[in-house]
C-alpha cells in the first residue's frame, strides 16, 4: 500500500497533524484519503479527522461490507463499510478478479449492470453514478458491459443475464430500505442471486485488490468505450413477450370493467407495470400521481416499504375510492415485490399479507396449469417452493393435489438456485415465494418480480369478477379446501449486535449449557430446528436438512398445538423478526379460536424468548 507518511503528501501532512495514535486506523484513513476521488465523501473523512472523531472513523474505516441475503447493502456515505464510489469500485474489482478466474469466456460474454433511482446529495452518491463506475471498472479491463440507459426493475437484471448469456450482473439498489441506504446485488450466470461459495470467494478477491486500478474512476468510458451496450429496448420487449406465457385469459382481460390503481412508491415501477398490463390486454392501471415518478427522498411515505400495510398505502387507497377501483397493486421502489389491497363489500380495505397472496397465487398458478397442460403432463413433475419462514399453505395444496413442495433457507437467492437446478433436471416450477411479499410467477425470472406478480393478480381478480367472486372470498375458499393457515409476522429493531447474539445464545443454553427450551409460557414445544448451528431435534441424526447458515441467527419452534414459530435476524436491516403460523386441517374452521391461540403463543414467545424490555428492543411502529 506504500508508506503512509511520504514527505509532501497532502494526506500525510493531514495525518501527521491529526494522527489518531492508532496505526491501524491511521493506515485506513491514509488509504481512504489517497484513494477516494469523490470530494464529498473525502471531505466527510477529513472533517471527522480534524474534529478528533476517532470512534466514528474506526466504525467507518475499520470494517468492510459483507454479503447478506441481498448482496451488499448499507447506508450511503464515506467509509469502507458504507455504500459509496470507492467501495463500489473495490467490489467490482473483486468481482472482475473472481469472474476472470471462473469464466475463460468472460470477455466474450460480458456483464449486465442495472440501477434504481436512489441518491444522496450529501455524498454525491446515486445509483446511476455507482452503475457507471461499476461499468467503468469492467470496460477498462476489456469486458463488454450491458448497462441499461435508464433505471429498471431489479428483475430485469437477472432476466438480462440469462437472455444475453452474460456471466453475471449487478443491480444497484437497496430495494425497500430507508432512503439513506443503497446496495450492490449480484446475479450469477444462471440468473439467480449468488450463493455460497461465490459470495465468500468474491469477498476474498475484493480484499486482494482494494486499491483502485488505473481507469477504475473513469466513468467517461461509459460514453466512449466500444464495449458498452444498452440492452434496454431488447430486454424490455423480450420480457414483455415472455410475460404472455403466464397470461391465460387475455380475451377476458380486454373486456374486463374492473379498475386497478398502481403505486410505484417513488421508484422504478410505473412504466414497466403499465407495459405489463398492456401485454395482458388490460387497460392501464390508474397511477398515483404523487408517487408515479422517481423521488430518492420517498417524500410521501414514512418508509418506502409497501409491506408496512395500510399506513403507507394511504394515497393509493384514497385514489382508488375516488376512481371506483376495487384493487390496488403496489410495487416497492425497485419493483421486485408486490403489495395488494382489495375493497370489501363492507367498505373497508383488506391489505393482504404475503402469505395470503401466496395462497392465491399458488391456487391460481396450479389451476391454470391443470387447465392448460398437455394430456401426458405428470403432476409429479410440478414444483412450488417457499422460504422456510413462509406459510406452509403451498405444502397443504401440494399434498392434496399431488405436486411437489420444497422449502429453502430465507432469501430469494436460495429459491433462485434451487429452481434453476429443478429446471435443469426437467422439472416444471410454477410458483415460488417468500412471505415478505416476494413472488415468482413462472420461471422467466429466477427471482422475485413485482411487475409480473402485479399483472397476474390483476388477471386473477378479473377472472374471479366474472364468477361474482373477489380475491378475499377466494382466499376463504382456498382455506376451506386445504386448511386454514393463519400467520402473523412482525419485528423488533435492535441496533446492538451483541444484544442480538445474547438473545439467541440464551435460547441455546436455556436451562443448562446446550439445552433448548421445552416450553414457552404454557405452550409445549415438540421440536426445535436451529439453522445457525445445524441442529434439528425432529431428525433421527439431530441434523438440520436445510443447509447450515452460520452468518445469521435463525431458530424454529414447532409447538404441540400445531403452531410453527421462527425467530431470525434480518439479512439487510437491524431487525429481529418473528414468524408464527397456525396450520389447521380443513375440518378445523373456527378461525376465532385459531387466531386467539396464535396471538397468545406470540405474546408468550415475545415475553419469554425475546424479553424486549430487558433487552432494549424497539417495537415495530405501526
GUVO-255800 format. One record per residue (C-alpha): residue in one letter; x, y, z. Coordinates in pm, whole numbers. Layout:
# GUVO-255800
VEXMAR  residu      px      py      pz
VEXMAR       A       X       Y       Z
...
This chain:
# GUVO-255800
VEXMAR  residu      px      py      pz
VEXMAR       X       0       0       0
VEXMAR       X     306     226      31
VEXMAR       X     434     422     331
VEXMAR       X     157     645     461
VEXMAR       X     398     917     580
VEXMAR       X     561    1014     249
VEXMAR       X     701    1369     250
VEXMAR       X     496    1623      63
VEXMAR       X     179    1409      57
VEXMAR       X    -117    1631     150
VEXMAR       X    -293    1342     320
VEXMAR       X      23    1252     513
VEXMAR       X      52    1612     634
VEXMAR       X    -309    1599     750
VEXMAR       X    -241    1270     928
VEXMAR       X      80    1397    1091
VEXMAR       X    -112    1697    1224
VEXMAR       X    -412    1489    1335
VEXMAR       X    -261    1144    1400
VEXMAR       X    -501     922    1596
VEXMAR       X    -226     726    1767
VEXMAR       X    -381     405    1629
VEXMAR       X    -163     262    1350
VEXMAR       X    -442      50    1201
VEXMAR       X    -678     347    1193
VEXMAR       X    -411     585    1060
VEXMAR       X    -341     343     775
VEXMAR       X    -713     313     693
VEXMAR       X    -750     694     695
VEXMAR       X    -446     734     469
VEXMAR       X    -588     475     227
VEXMAR       X    -924     648     216
VEXMAR       X    -781     997     161
VEXMAR       X    -543     863    -106
VEXMAR       X    -792     651    -298
VEXMAR       X   -1124     838    -276
VEXMAR       X   -1177    1081    -565
VEXMAR       X   -1528    1183    -461
VEXMAR       X   -1479    1529    -300
VEXMAR       X   -1783    1498     -74
VEXMAR       X   -1705    1160      84
VEXMAR       X   -1335    1253     109
VEXMAR       X   -1433    1571     292
VEXMAR       X   -1654    1372     535
VEXMAR       X   -1348    1170     649
VEXMAR       X   -1122    1480     661
VEXMAR       X   -1373    1661     886
VEXMAR       X   -1400    1362    1122
VEXMAR       X   -1018    1352    1141
VEXMAR       X    -986    1726    1210
VEXMAR       X   -1253    1705    1481
VEXMAR       X   -1091    1407    1653
VEXMAR       X   -1389    1175    1596
VEXMAR       X   -1176     862    1625
VEXMAR       X   -1457     625    1725
VEXMAR       X   -1666     719    1422
VEXMAR       X   -1359     698    1199
VEXMAR       X   -1291     348    1333
VEXMAR       X   -1654     246    1277
VEXMAR       X   -1645     377     920
VEXMAR       X   -1299     266     811
VEXMAR       X   -1200     -47    1006
VEXMAR       X   -1489    -269     893
VEXMAR       X   -1580    -388     543
VEXMAR       X   -1911    -458     373
VEXMAR       X   -2017    -825     369
VEXMAR       X   -2271   -1014     158
VEXMAR       X   -2612   -1054     325
VEXMAR       X   -2936   -1207     194
VEXMAR       X   -2948    -944     -82
VEXMAR       X   -2582    -875    -168
VEXMAR       X   -2401    -575     -22
VEXMAR       X   -2633    -324     145
VEXMAR       X   -2559     -31     374
VEXMAR       X   -2606     342     422
VEXMAR       X   -2458     576     161
VEXMAR       X   -2168     784     290
VEXMAR       X   -1794     780     349
VEXMAR       X   -1619     470     482
VEXMAR       X   -1526     113     388
VEXMAR       X   -1848     -25     544
VEXMAR       X   -2074     221     358
VEXMAR       X   -2201     226       1
VEXMAR       X   -2008     488    -197
VEXMAR       X   -1799     536    -512
VEXMAR       X   -1486     377    -366
VEXMAR       X   -1648      68    -211
VEXMAR       X   -1842       1    -531
VEXMAR       X   -1519      29    -733
VEXMAR       X   -1347    -209    -489
VEXMAR       X   -1638    -453    -505
VEXMAR       X   -1637    -451    -885
VEXMAR       X   -1259    -502    -898
VEXMAR       X   -1307    -807    -675
VEXMAR       X   -1592    -925    -899
VEXMAR       X   -1371    -885   -1206
VEXMAR       X   -1090   -1083   -1047
VEXMAR       X   -1322   -1368    -945
VEXMAR       X   -1512   -1381   -1274
VEXMAR       X   -1189   -1377   -1474
VEXMAR       X   -1080   -1690   -1282
VEXMAR       X   -1422   -1855   -1314
VEXMAR       X   -1503   -1791   -1682
VEXMAR       X   -1246   -1823   -1963
VEXMAR       X   -1502   -1656   -2197
VEXMAR       X   -1575   -1363   -1961
VEXMAR       X   -1454   -1107   -2217
VEXMAR       X   -1676   -1253   -2488
VEXMAR       X   -1996   -1289   -2283
VEXMAR       X   -1989    -969   -2081
VEXMAR       X   -2163    -837   -1769
VEXMAR       X   -2503    -671   -1702
VEXMAR       X   -2549    -355   -1491
VEXMAR       X   -2884    -207   -1381
VEXMAR       X   -2980      58   -1128
VEXMAR       X   -3274     214    -947
VEXMAR       X   -3334     583    -869
VEXMAR       X   -3178     626    -524
VEXMAR       X   -2943     910    -443
VEXMAR       X   -2788    1117    -166
VEXMAR       X   -2675    1474    -234
VEXMAR       X   -2452    1500      78
VEXMAR       X   -2232    1215     -53
VEXMAR       X   -2274    1296    -422
VEXMAR       X   -2384     935    -450
VEXMAR       X   -2657     797    -675
VEXMAR       X   -2748     457    -816
VEXMAR       X   -2681     588   -1168
VEXMAR       X   -2331     711   -1076
VEXMAR       X   -2250     384    -897
VEXMAR       X   -2371     189   -1201
VEXMAR       X   -2145     394   -1429
VEXMAR       X   -1844     334   -1203
VEXMAR       X   -1926     -40   -1196
VEXMAR       X   -1929     -36   -1577
VEXMAR       X   -1607     170   -1594
VEXMAR       X   -1405     -81   -1389
VEXMAR       X   -1505    -362   -1626
VEXMAR       X   -1481    -164   -1952
VEXMAR       X   -1127     -58   -1855
VEXMAR       X   -1039    -429   -1835
VEXMAR       X   -1184    -509   -2178
VEXMAR       X   -1512    -661   -2060
VEXMAR       X   -1828    -592   -2264
VEXMAR       X   -2086    -425   -2039
VEXMAR       X   -2463    -421   -2088
VEXMAR       X   -2551    -103   -1896
VEXMAR       X   -2919      -8   -1906
VEXMAR       X   -2957     350   -2031
VEXMAR       X   -3243     406   -1787
VEXMAR       X   -3350     284   -1445
VEXMAR       X   -3509     -63   -1449
VEXMAR       X   -3687    -302   -1210
VEXMAR       X   -3446    -533   -1031
VEXMAR       X   -3590    -844   -1209
VEXMAR       X   -3466    -705   -1543
VEXMAR       X   -3104    -771   -1439
VEXMAR       X   -3133   -1149   -1373
VEXMAR       X   -3359   -1174   -1679
VEXMAR       X   -3097    -995   -1895
VEXMAR       X   -2813   -1210   -1757
VEXMAR       X   -2989   -1519   -1890
VEXMAR       X   -3115   -1368   -2215
VEXMAR       X   -2777   -1218   -2310
VEXMAR       X   -2579   -1516   -2180
VEXMAR       X   -2369   -1282   -1966
VEXMAR       X   -2150   -1434   -1694
VEXMAR       X   -2307   -1223   -1419
VEXMAR       X   -2485    -897   -1339
VEXMAR       X   -2522    -631   -1072
VEXMAR       X   -2824    -427    -972
VEXMAR       X   -2753    -107    -777
VEXMAR       X   -3046     -89    -537
VEXMAR       X   -3149    -101    -172
VEXMAR       X   -3498    -214    -270
VEXMAR       X   -3747    -109       1
VEXMAR       X   -3488       5     259
VEXMAR       X   -3490     357     405
VEXMAR       X   -3381     643     177
VEXMAR       X   -3030     664     329
VEXMAR       X   -2936     315     203
VEXMAR       X   -2811     169    -122
VEXMAR       X   -2684    -170    -231
VEXMAR       X   -2500    -391    -478
VEXMAR       X   -2697    -705    -567
VEXMAR       X   -2507    -972    -761
VEXMAR       X   -2654   -1231   -1001
VEXMAR       X   -2467   -1535   -1135
VEXMAR       X   -2478   -1669   -1492
VEXMAR       X   -2781   -1886   -1405
VEXMAR       X   -2990   -1571   -1339
VEXMAR       X   -3012   -1638    -965
VEXMAR       X   -2858   -1430    -684
VEXMAR       X   -2513   -1550    -585
VEXMAR       X   -2491   -1808    -309
VEXMAR       X   -2205   -1968    -119
VEXMAR       X   -1920   -2023    -203
VEXMAR       X   -1927   -1745    -466
VEXMAR       X   -2009   -1471    -212
VEXMAR       X   -1717   -1563      14
VEXMAR       X   -1475   -1600    -278
VEXMAR       X   -1577   -1262    -421
VEXMAR       X   -1518   -1101     -79
VEXMAR       X   -1168   -1255     -72
VEXMAR       X   -1099   -1113    -417
VEXMAR       X   -1228    -769    -310
VEXMAR       X    -986    -770     -16
VEXMAR       X    -697    -861    -251
VEXMAR       X    -749    -557    -477
VEXMAR       X    -875    -268    -266
VEXMAR       X    -658      -2    -431
VEXMAR       X    -838     141    -736
VEXMAR       X    -681      44   -1067
VEXMAR       X    -593     293   -1340
VEXMAR       X    -915     396   -1515
VEXMAR       X   -1144     249   -1245
VEXMAR       X   -1261     606   -1176
VEXMAR       X   -1302     687   -1546
VEXMAR       X   -1680     694   -1581
VEXMAR       X   -1636     862   -1923
VEXMAR       X   -1569     510   -2058
VEXMAR       X   -1945     460   -2044
VEXMAR       X   -1976     720   -2323
VEXMAR       X   -1664     634   -2521
VEXMAR       X   -1596     259   -2499
VEXMAR       X   -1692      43   -2799
VEXMAR       X   -1758    -239   -2548
VEXMAR       X   -2058     -51   -2399
VEXMAR       X   -2402    -176   -2499
VEXMAR       X   -2750     -62   -2397
VEXMAR       X   -2984    -363   -2360
VEXMAR       X   -3294    -165   -2255
VEXMAR       X   -3506    -189   -2571
VEXMAR       X   -3425    -555   -2642
VEXMAR       X   -3470    -675   -2283
VEXMAR       X   -3790    -479   -2219
VEXMAR       X   -3952    -611   -2540
VEXMAR       X   -3838    -969   -2470
VEXMAR       X   -3951    -956   -2106
VEXMAR       X   -4300    -834   -2201
VEXMAR       X   -4328   -1105   -2466
VEXMAR       X   -4221   -1379   -2221
VEXMAR       X   -4473   -1244   -1970
VEXMAR       X   -4753   -1355   -2203
VEXMAR       X   -4664   -1719   -2123
VEXMAR       X   -4836   -1679   -1786
VEXMAR       X   -5135   -1490   -1931
VEXMAR       X   -5427   -1736   -1954
VEXMAR       X   -5733   -1514   -2007
VEXMAR       X   -5628   -1233   -2240
VEXMAR       X   -5965   -1208   -2410
VEXMAR       X   -6140   -1183   -2075
VEXMAR       X   -5887    -918   -1963
VEXMAR       X   -5962    -699   -2267
VEXMAR       X   -6333    -696   -2177
VEXMAR       X   -6293    -654   -1801
VEXMAR       X   -6452    -346   -1647
VEXMAR       X   -6250    -390   -1326
VEXMAR       X   -6034     -87   -1246
VEXMAR       X   -5692    -105   -1083
VEXMAR       X   -5478     157    -911
VEXMAR       X   -5098     118    -912
VEXMAR       X   -4843     293    -695
VEXMAR       X   -4471     261    -768
VEXMAR       X   -4365     411    -432
VEXMAR       X   -4149     682    -591
VEXMAR       X   -3942     411    -760
VEXMAR       X   -3889     249   -1098
VEXMAR       X   -4214      56   -1146
VEXMAR       X   -4460     289   -1322
VEXMAR       X   -4368     250   -1691
VEXMAR       X   -4299    -123   -1665
VEXMAR       X   -4624    -211   -1485
VEXMAR       X   -4814      -8   -1748
VEXMAR       X   -4646    -215   -2023
VEXMAR       X   -4718    -542   -1840
VEXMAR       X   -5090    -461   -1814
VEXMAR       X   -5086    -380   -2186
VEXMAR       X   -4922    -718   -2260
VEXMAR       X   -5208    -892   -2075
VEXMAR       X   -5472    -697   -2269
VEXMAR       X   -5578    -473   -1980
VEXMAR       X   -5647    -102   -1977
VEXMAR       X   -5352      63   -1798
VEXMAR       X   -5384      83   -1418
VEXMAR       X   -5452     428   -1273
VEXMAR       X   -5122     564   -1133
VEXMAR       X   -5095     751    -803
VEXMAR       X   -4972    1087    -940
VEXMAR       X   -4776    1188    -627
VEXMAR       X   -4584     856    -628
VEXMAR       X   -4558     782   -1001
VEXMAR       X   -4218     943   -1068
VEXMAR       X   -3886     858    -904
VEXMAR       X   -3803    1052    -588
VEXMAR       X   -3499     942    -383
VEXMAR       X   -3647    1112     -75
VEXMAR       X   -3966     897     -92
VEXMAR       X   -4137    1217      21
VEXMAR       X   -4498    1095      56
VEXMAR       X   -4432     784     270
VEXMAR       X   -4271     742     611
VEXMAR       X   -4090     438     476
VEXMAR       X   -4078     306     116
VEXMAR       X   -4189     -45     206
VEXMAR       X   -4538    -147      86
VEXMAR       X   -4522    -441     328
VEXMAR       X   -4597    -194     610
VEXMAR       X   -4963    -202     501
VEXMAR       X   -5245      47     507
VEXMAR       X   -5043     328     669
VEXMAR       X   -4812     357     367
VEXMAR       X   -5084     281     108
VEXMAR       X   -5297     580     213
VEXMAR       X   -5267     779    -113
VEXMAR       X   -5342     479    -337
VEXMAR       X   -5644     369    -132
VEXMAR       X   -5796     719    -135
VEXMAR       X   -5739     745    -514
VEXMAR       X   -5899     403    -567
VEXMAR       X   -6208     512    -374
VEXMAR       X   -6230     828    -582
VEXMAR       X   -6185     638    -912
VEXMAR       X   -6410     343    -826
VEXMAR       X   -6118      97    -842
VEXMAR       X   -6155    -219    -632
VEXMAR       X   -5796    -344    -638
VEXMAR       X   -5474    -159    -554
VEXMAR       X   -5135    -301    -655
VEXMAR       X   -4819    -150    -502
VEXMAR       X   -4468    -227    -622
VEXMAR       X   -4177    -138    -395
VEXMAR       X   -3914     113    -519
VEXMAR       X   -3716    -142    -727
VEXMAR       X   -4036    -326    -834
VEXMAR       X   -3933    -671    -718
VEXMAR       X   -4205    -702    -451
VEXMAR       X   -4582    -653    -455
VEXMAR       X   -4848    -550    -204
VEXMAR       X   -5220    -584    -286
VEXMAR       X   -5531    -432    -130
VEXMAR       X   -5896    -501    -217
VEXMAR       X   -6207    -300    -126
VEXMAR       X   -6450    -524      58
VEXMAR       X   -6830    -513      43
VEXMAR       X   -6841    -355     391
VEXMAR       X   -6648     -54     254
VEXMAR       X   -6321    -145     425
VEXMAR       X   -5991    -227     257
VEXMAR       X   -5824    -563     306
VEXMAR       X   -5446    -544     267
VEXMAR       X   -5330    -898     201
VEXMAR       X   -5025   -1040     376
VEXMAR       X   -4751   -1204     171
VEXMAR       X   -4868   -1544     292
VEXMAR       X   -5228   -1476     190
VEXMAR       X   -5121   -1360    -155
VEXMAR       X   -4911   -1675    -189
VEXMAR       X   -5219   -1889    -119
VEXMAR       X   -5398   -1707    -402
VEXMAR       X   -5102   -1725    -641
VEXMAR       X   -5040   -2093    -563
VEXMAR       X   -5406   -2183    -623
VEXMAR       X   -5416   -1975    -943
VEXMAR       X   -5092   -2100   -1099
VEXMAR       X   -5184   -2464   -1032
VEXMAR       X   -5542   -2418   -1159
VEXMAR       X   -5413   -2255   -1480
VEXMAR       X   -5153   -2532   -1522
VEXMAR       X   -5422   -2801   -1482
VEXMAR       X   -5650   -2637   -1738
VEXMAR       X   -5375   -2580   -1995
VEXMAR       X   -5131   -2870   -1956
VEXMAR       X   -5093   -3140   -2220
VEXMAR       X   -5271   -3474   -2174
VEXMAR       X   -4949   -3657   -2090
VEXMAR       X   -4829   -3395   -1835
VEXMAR       X   -4740   -3551   -1499
VEXMAR       X   -4837   -3359   -1183
VEXMAR       X   -4548   -3533   -1004
VEXMAR       X   -4314   -3328   -1226
VEXMAR       X   -4456   -3000   -1094
VEXMAR       X   -4295   -2799    -812
VEXMAR       X   -4365   -2496    -594
VEXMAR       X   -4121   -2350    -341
VEXMAR       X   -4120   -2117     -41
VEXMAR       X   -3866   -1998     212
VEXMAR       X   -3886   -2187     539
VEXMAR       X   -4020   -1887     736
VEXMAR       X   -4311   -1850     493
VEXMAR       X   -4658   -2008     516
VEXMAR       X   -4693   -2381     460
VEXMAR       X   -5013   -2331     258
VEXMAR       X   -4837   -2445     -63
VEXMAR       X   -4736   -2764     117
VEXMAR       X   -5103   -2828     205
VEXMAR       X   -5210   -2765    -157
VEXMAR       X   -4929   -2988    -287
VEXMAR       X   -5023   -3277     -56
VEXMAR       X   -5383   -3269    -178
VEXMAR       X   -5312   -3207    -549
VEXMAR       X   -5011   -3436    -590
VEXMAR       X   -4734   -3193    -689
VEXMAR       X   -4407   -3132    -502
VEXMAR       X   -4340   -2862    -245
VEXMAR       X   -3995   -2766    -115
VEXMAR       X   -3882   -2510     136
VEXMAR       X   -3549   -2328     136
VEXMAR       X   -3345   -2101     360
VEXMAR       X   -3473   -1740     383
VEXMAR       X   -3397   -1508      92
VEXMAR       X   -3473   -1549    -277
VEXMAR       X   -3113   -1639    -351
VEXMAR       X   -3186   -1983    -202
VEXMAR       X   -3502   -2017    -413
VEXMAR       X   -3345   -1899    -740
VEXMAR       X   -3059   -2150    -736
VEXMAR       X   -3287   -2440    -641
VEXMAR       X   -3539   -2352    -915
VEXMAR       X   -3257   -2349   -1172
VEXMAR       X   -3147   -2697   -1058
VEXMAR       X   -3504   -2827   -1085
VEXMAR       X   -3547   -2680   -1435
VEXMAR       X   -3215   -2829   -1547
VEXMAR       X   -3334   -3171   -1429
VEXMAR       X   -3652   -3145   -1639
VEXMAR       X   -3894   -3037   -1366
VEXMAR       X   -4165   -2771   -1405
VEXMAR       X   -4175   -2493   -1147
VEXMAR       X   -4498   -2293   -1135
VEXMAR       X   -4452   -2057    -844
VEXMAR       X   -4224   -1963    -554
VEXMAR       X   -4246   -1704    -279
VEXMAR       X   -4118   -1554      43
VEXMAR       X   -4360   -1413     298
VEXMAR       X   -4215   -1061     272
VEXMAR       X   -4430   -1006     -42
VEXMAR       X   -4178   -1155    -285
VEXMAR       X   -4334   -1368    -563
VEXMAR       X   -4202   -1557    -865
VEXMAR       X   -4477   -1649   -1113
VEXMAR       X   -4335   -1871   -1387
VEXMAR       X   -3963   -1904   -1448
VEXMAR       X   -3867   -1627   -1692
VEXMAR       X   -3705   -1452   -1395
VEXMAR       X   -3538   -1663   -1125
VEXMAR       X   -3600   -1403    -859
VEXMAR       X   -3895   -1224    -705
VEXMAR       X   -4071    -997    -953
VEXMAR       X   -4330    -735    -862
VEXMAR       X   -4408    -644   -1224
VEXMAR       X   -4522    -992   -1328
VEXMAR       X   -4695   -1051    -991
VEXMAR       X   -4896    -727   -1032
VEXMAR       X   -5041    -828   -1368
VEXMAR       X   -5103   -1192   -1264
VEXMAR       X   -5305   -1075    -962
VEXMAR       X   -5497    -840   -1193
VEXMAR       X   -5586   -1129   -1424
VEXMAR       X   -5690   -1339   -1124
VEXMAR       X   -5914   -1058    -994
VEXMAR       X   -6069   -1006   -1339
VEXMAR       X   -6137   -1379   -1375
VEXMAR       X   -6293   -1403   -1026
VEXMAR       X   -6505   -1097   -1103
VEXMAR       X   -6673   -1291   -1388
VEXMAR       X   -6772   -1550   -1123
VEXMAR       X   -6900   -1276    -888
VEXMAR       X   -6608   -1357    -659
VEXMAR       X   -6338   -1142    -503
VEXMAR       X   -5980   -1214    -403
VEXMAR       X   -6073   -1221     -32
VEXMAR       X   -6365   -1461     -83
VEXMAR       X   -6148   -1689    -297
VEXMAR       X   -5885   -1691     -20
VEXMAR       X   -6151   -1822     220
VEXMAR       X   -6242   -2094     -33
VEXMAR       X   -5875   -2197     -53
VEXMAR       X   -5854   -2226     327
VEXMAR       X   -6177   -2427     340
VEXMAR       X   -6037   -2667      83
VEXMAR       X   -5677   -2702     208
VEXMAR       X   -5693   -2597     574
VEXMAR       X   -5671   -2262     747
VEXMAR       X   -5320   -2120     764
VEXMAR       X   -5324   -1818     990
VEXMAR       X   -4994   -1639    1024
VEXMAR       X   -4851   -1328    1184
VEXMAR       X   -4515   -1172    1116
VEXMAR       X   -4352    -870    1275
VEXMAR       X   -4019    -749    1408
VEXMAR       X   -3824    -560    1671
VEXMAR       X   -3544    -316    1594
VEXMAR       X   -3212    -376    1768
VEXMAR       X   -2907    -166    1684
VEXMAR       X   -2673    -356    1918
VEXMAR       X   -2533    -680    1762
VEXMAR       X   -2405    -818    2099
VEXMAR       X   -2761    -798    2238
VEXMAR       X   -2895    -994    1939
VEXMAR       X   -2627   -1258    1986
VEXMAR       X   -2703   -1281    2360
VEXMAR       X   -3077   -1337    2294
VEXMAR       X   -3010   -1632    2064
VEXMAR       X   -2730   -1780    2278
VEXMAR       X   -2967   -1778    2577
VEXMAR       X   -3213   -1992    2377
VEXMAR       X   -2933   -2242    2301
VEXMAR       X   -2836   -2262    2669
VEXMAR       X   -3177   -2213    2826
VEXMAR       X   -3182   -2413    3149
VEXMAR       X   -2828   -2550    3121
VEXMAR       X   -2545   -2546    2863
VEXMAR       X   -2651   -2679    2518
VEXMAR       X   -3018   -2716    2617
VEXMAR       X   -3305   -2554    2432
VEXMAR       X   -3637   -2461    2598
VEXMAR       X   -3904   -2732    2622
VEXMAR       X   -4191   -2489    2689
VEXMAR       X   -4278   -2128    2609
VEXMAR       X   -4510   -1999    2877
VEXMAR       X   -4793   -2256    2883
VEXMAR       X   -4715   -2388    2532
VEXMAR       X   -4527   -2718    2496
VEXMAR       X   -4252   -2737    2233
VEXMAR       X   -4239   -3053    2020
VEXMAR       X   -3932   -2981    1806
VEXMAR       X   -3660   -2722    1759
VEXMAR       X   -3454   -2651    1449
VEXMAR       X   -3152   -2420    1471
VEXMAR       X   -3023   -2349    1122
VEXMAR       X   -2736   -2138    1262
VEXMAR       X   -2581   -2443    1434
VEXMAR       X   -2730   -2718    1213
VEXMAR       X   -2935   -2880    1492
VEXMAR       X   -3283   -3028    1435
VEXMAR       X   -3447   -3232    1711
VEXMAR       X   -3704   -3379    1468
VEXMAR       X   -3439   -3560    1262
VEXMAR       X   -3307   -3905    1366
VEXMAR       X   -2946   -3779    1349
VEXMAR       X   -3043   -3441    1505
VEXMAR       X   -2902   -3259    1199
VEXMAR       X   -3090   -2994    1002
VEXMAR       X   -3194   -3089     648
VEXMAR       X   -3168   -2722     547
VEXMAR       X   -2808   -2606     496
VEXMAR       X   -2631   -2453     796
VEXMAR       X   -2629   -2072     783
VEXMAR       X   -2372   -1956    1039
VEXMAR       X   -2378   -1591     930
VEXMAR       X   -2730   -1527    1059
VEXMAR       X   -2939   -1632    1358
VEXMAR       X   -3246   -1850    1300
VEXMAR       X   -3430   -2085    1537
VEXMAR       X   -3767   -2252    1458
VEXMAR       X   -4001   -2396    1723
VEXMAR       X   -4277   -2648    1645
VEXMAR       X   -4543   -2649    1915
VEXMAR       X   -4781   -2918    2036
VEXMAR       X   -5084   -2712    1929
VEXMAR       X   -4982   -2714    1558
VEXMAR       X   -4815   -2375    1554
VEXMAR       X   -4473   -2318    1397
VEXMAR       X   -4275   -2010    1503
VEXMAR       X   -3938   -1881    1387
VEXMAR       X   -3708   -1615    1532
VEXMAR       X   -3441   -1481    1298
VEXMAR       X   -3224   -1181    1226
VEXMAR       X   -3271    -981     906
VEXMAR       X   -3002   -1006     641
VEXMAR       X   -3046    -643     536
VEXMAR       X   -3169    -442     837
VEXMAR       X   -3112    -420    1218
VEXMAR       X   -3415    -634    1297
VEXMAR       X   -3511    -945    1493
VEXMAR       X   -3807   -1088    1302
VEXMAR       X   -4064   -1335    1426
VEXMAR       X   -4289   -1553    1213
VEXMAR       X   -4570   -1763    1354
VEXMAR       X   -4828   -1973    1175
VEXMAR       X   -5115   -2192    1286
VEXMAR       X   -5166   -2474    1034
VEXMAR       X   -5509   -2634    1083
VEXMAR       X   -5667   -2928     898
VEXMAR       X   -5962   -2838     667
VEXMAR       X   -6219   -2960     920
VEXMAR       X   -6094   -2716    1187
VEXMAR       X   -6260   -2394    1076
VEXMAR       X   -6308   -2197    1398
VEXMAR       X   -6087   -1907    1291
VEXMAR       X   -6158   -1702    1605
VEXMAR       X   -6016   -1980    1825
VEXMAR       X   -5717   -2033    1591
VEXMAR       X   -5634   -1660    1586
VEXMAR       X   -5663   -1631    1966
VEXMAR       X   -5440   -1933    2020
VEXMAR       X   -5183   -1792    1775
VEXMAR       X   -5182   -1449    1939
VEXMAR       X   -5142   -1599    2288
VEXMAR       X   -4848   -1802    2165
VEXMAR       X   -4685   -1496    2002
VEXMAR       X   -4726   -1300    2328
VEXMAR       X   -4557   -1585    2517
VEXMAR       X   -4279   -1605    2256
VEXMAR       X   -4204   -1234    2286
VEXMAR       X   -4221   -1224    2665
VEXMAR       X   -4022   -1543    2734
VEXMAR       X   -3772   -1560    2448
VEXMAR       X   -3713   -1203    2325
VEXMAR       X   -3767   -1011    2653
VEXMAR       X   -3798    -671    2479
VEXMAR       X   -3793    -454    2793
VEXMAR       X   -3486    -623    2938
VEXMAR       X   -3301    -620    2604
VEXMAR       X   -3398    -268    2497
VEXMAR       X   -3571    -385    2178
VEXMAR       X   -3773    -128    1987
VEXMAR       X   -4123    -244    1890
VEXMAR       X   -4222    -212    1525
VEXMAR       X   -4417     112    1483
VEXMAR       X   -4745      57    1300
